[in-house]
Amino acid sequence: MTVLEVEPLVGEDGEVREITMEDLKFARRGRPTMPEETRKKRVSIMLDPEIIDRLKSDGKGWQTRANALLRKALAL
């Protein structure tokens, strides 16, 4: 059986059917893989301590906020 031949988990009536061992063969964990051209790239950058402290002061997600600030500054 291929992925295309697997019976949908939700029927026309909106009810979820019982999950079988066959279903689990096609299960994936985590997020789907993004295309190479849109994937973020790992870089190393040196920043002043006060910049890092300010970004981290708002809690988790400081790298995402830094990315957003750079996008805004570069008009991207």
C-alpha positions, 0 to 999 in steps of 0.5 A: 500500500502506498501513501496515495492508497491509504484510507483518509483518517476523517470520513465524509461524516467528519468522524475520525476512524481508528488508526491502524498499524498501516497508518503509522507506517506513513506517519511523520514526526515534526514539521514538513521539510521546507524547500531549500531556497526558503529554509533559514541558514545557520550563521555566526555573527558577533554582536555587542553584549548590550544588543544581545541583552536587549534582544534576550530581555523579552524572553524566548524567541530573541533570534526570531526577533533579531531576524525580523529587525534585520528584515525591517532595517533592510526593507525586505 
